[in-house]
Amino acid sequence: MSSGKSNSVETPAGDGNGKFLCLTICGYKKAGMSEEAYRHHMTQVSAPMTKDLMVKYGIVRWTQVHNQSATRAMMSQLYDPQMAKLADFDCFSQVVFKRLEDYKTFKQDPEYKRRLMGDHEKFADTKKSMMTIGWIEQFIDGNMIVDGLEDPTEAMPGLQSLALITGSFLAGAMASLSLVAVPVFLDTNKTADQLYIQWARMYHHGHLLLPALAVATLLLYGHIGLVKRRVGRRYWRPWLVAGLVTVLMVPFTWVVMTPTNNTLFRLETEAQAGSGLLASSSGGLDEARALVRTWSLMHLARTMSPLVGAVLGALATVNRFQF
């Protein structure tokens, strides 16, 4: 057996994967500092400088437990023969992560070295404070019996991919109407009536699928954003924006396209009531083609809504769209 030290960390035997590590820092305040000043610096000065950097490197949870004189006094009501010794630490700071490498890279970031290392000396007795690290075993959460600590963002990569796929498919399907279907109609139809009828059937089948797909994409983006917000991720808003941009196609339709849609539907109704599909009683072919081209251009503009939504979702996925 080798006596050398290993840098690897193994999951407890028989437990398998999926455990979370918790770094617990048992801290003491700097000599001469009041309890309130210590707490204020940790929560209002140090924490705001630290949170974003932790999120950047995948830290799952960070909590501080401040043990002030008022809360220590409560222990007098809890003492028993088995719990009778009071710990004198001023704070327990606990950082939860899935991989040791996550915390190591967090500490190696230049911003950590520039901002946080020096800040620690302003409020903490770094020579006296102690720390340890261990695997988390959780049994109750939210007043419910649970089996371990659940990572609420574990399914996020799959949901993010699904949202991007649905949004991209929506944009592609919509664009194909203006770029493929309408040009075919304009090239092959020899009467205005037939053109109006084919446009109406295309609109009907598109209406069955595309709005539902837009709503599904919005719900996916919204769910991702709200989960990220619930677990304390700062950059959750871009996902909601991507979803809202996707469904901007709906008000665009109501405000911009409704008059043209109504005209085309009226002409299609007249064509259906005419003397056969080859009749031209609904107007000249040139006028029909001009009207359908106008609709096609507006529809192509409407396609920018899910397309831009998909681009924003992709940028949010790779942390290039943050606010």
C-alpha positions, -999 to 999 in steps of 0.1 A, spaced: 0 0 0 13 34 -10 19 59 18 18 89 -5 -11 113 -3 -37 113 -30 -55 144 -43 -86 124 -54 -118 123 -34 -138 91 -34 -175 88 -27 -182 68 4 -182 30 -2 -215 17 -15 -230 52 -20 -225 56 -57 -225 89 -75 -245 121 -69 -232 131 -35 -226 167 -26 -196 180 -7 -199 206 20 -170 228 31 -177 240 66 -157 269 80 -160 274 117 -151 311 119 -140 335 146 -144 373 142 -114 396 142 -102 406 176 -119 438 188 -148 435 163 -184 436 175 -208 408 167 -230 431 147 -201 446 127 -188 411 120 -222 400 108 -227 432 87 -194 428 70 -200 392 61 -236 396 48 -234 431 33 -198 435 22 -182 401 17 -212 381 4 -221 405 -24 -185 403 -37 -185 365 -34 -219 352 -47 -215 359 -84 -181 343 -85 -194 312 -67 -223 308 -92 -198 312 -120 -180 280 -108 -210 259 -101 -213 263 -63 -247 248 -54 -254 265 -21 -237 289 4 -251 297 38 -239 315 69 -250 307 104 -242 336 128 -239 325 164 -244 357 184 -249 362 221 -287 362 219 -288 329 200 -262 313 222 -284 321 252 -311 299 237 -289 269 243 -298 270 280 -332 256 270 -316 227 250 -289 214 273 -291 178 284 -266 152 296 -255 145 260 -254 181 248 -239 203 274 -208 220 258 -213 252 240 -193 259 208 -177 293 208 -175 299 170 -189 332 158 -201 318 125 -205 286 104 -200 293 67 -210 263 46 -203 260 9 -219 231 -11 -206 218 -44 -206 186 -64 -169 184 -73 -139 195 -54 -125 209 -86 -154 235 -86 -142 250 -54 -105 248 -63 -111 267 -96 -132 292 -77 -102 300 -54 -79 301 -84 -99 329 -102 -79 362 -102 -110 380 -89 -109 357 -58 -73 365 -52 -78 403 -59 -110 409 -39 -117 382 -14 -84 371 1 -76 405 14 -112 411 25 -111 380 48 -85 397 69 -108 427 76 -134 407 96 -121 372 103 -94 357 126 -80 335 99 -54 320 122 -79 308 147 -108 298 124 -111 261 115 -126 242 86 -135 207 75 -152 190 45 -176 161 42 -203 144 22 -239 156 27 -265 131 38 -300 147 38 -331 131 53 -356 159 57 -361 190 34 -390 214 34 -407 193 62 -406 163 39 -387 130 42 -361 129 13 -334 106 2 -303 128 -2 -298 163 -14 -314 170 -48 -297 192 -73 -326 213 -88 -305 222 -118 -296 186 -127 -322 185 -155 -314 219 -168 -290 210 -196 -317 187 -211 -344 213 -207 -322 240 -222 -315 218 -252 -352 210 -256 -361 247 -255 -335 255 -281 -347 227 -303 -384 237 -301 -376 273 -306 -354 266 -336 -378 242 -351 -406 268 -348 -385 294 -365 -375 270 -393 -411 258 -398 -424 293 -400 -397 305 -424 -404 276 -447 -439 289 -454 -425 322 -468 -394 308 -484 -407 275 -498 -445 271 -498 -456 305 -509 -432 307 -539 -445 273 -550 -481 286 -548 -472 317 -568 -454 297 -595 -480 269 -600 -514 285 -595 -530 299 -627 -561 314 -610 -567 337 -581 -593 314 -566 -570 285 -564 -542 307 -549 -566 320 -521 -578 284 -513 -543 270 -511 -531 299 -489 -560 293 -465 -553 256 -462 -516 263 -455 -526 288 -429 -550 263 -413 -524 236 -409 -498 261 -397 -522 274 -371 -528 239 -357 -491 235 -348 -471 267 -347 -489 287 -319 -489 256 -296 -452 252 -303 -446 288 -294 -464 284 -261 -445 252 -253 -412 270 -260 -423 299 -237 -431 274 -209 -398 257 -213 -378 289 -211 -400 301 -183 -395 270 -162 -357 271 -167 -356 308 -156 -378 302 -126 -358 272 -114 -326 291 -117 -341 320 -98 -354 296 -70 -319 282 -65 -303 317 -64 -288 319 -98 -283 356 -107 -287 352 -144 -322 338 -146 -339 367 -165 -324 359 -199 -344 327 -201 -376 346 -194 -367 372 -220 -360 344 -246 -394 330 -240 -412 363 -242 -394 372 -274 -405 339 -289 -442 346 -284 -440 382 -296 -452 366 -329 -487 366 -313 -492 404 -307 -474 410 -341 -501 389 -357 -529 407 -340 -516 442 -346 -498 440 -380 -512 410 -399 -549 408 -389 -562 431 -417 -543 412 -444 -554 379 -429 -590 390 -429 -589 401 -465 -574 368 -476 -599 348 -457 -628 368 -472 -614 362 -507 -610 325 -500 -646 323 -488 -657 340 -520 -636 316 -541 -651 286 -524 -685 299 -532 -676 306 -568 -683 285 -599 -654 260 -594 -618 261 -584 -607 276 -618 -630 305 -616 -615 340 -614 -644 358 -598 -624 367 -567 -602 391 -586 -573 391 -610 -544 367 -605 -519 396 -603 -538 412 -574 -540 378 -557 -502 372 -561 -495 407 -547 -516 402 -517 -501 368 -509 -466 382 -514 -474 410 -489 -486 384 -464 -455 363 -470 -432 393 -462 -451 400 -430 -450 364 -420 -412 363 -426 -409 393 -403 -430 375 -377 -405 346 -380 -378 368 -365 -396 364 -331 -388 327 -324 -355 330 -343 -343 358 -320 -357 339 -290 -336 308 -300 -305 330 -304 -310 345 -270 -316 311 -255 -284 298 -271 -264 328 -258 -279 323 -223 -268 286 -224 -232 296 -229 -234 325 -205 -231 352 -232 -264 368 -225 -265 379 -188 -283 406 -169 
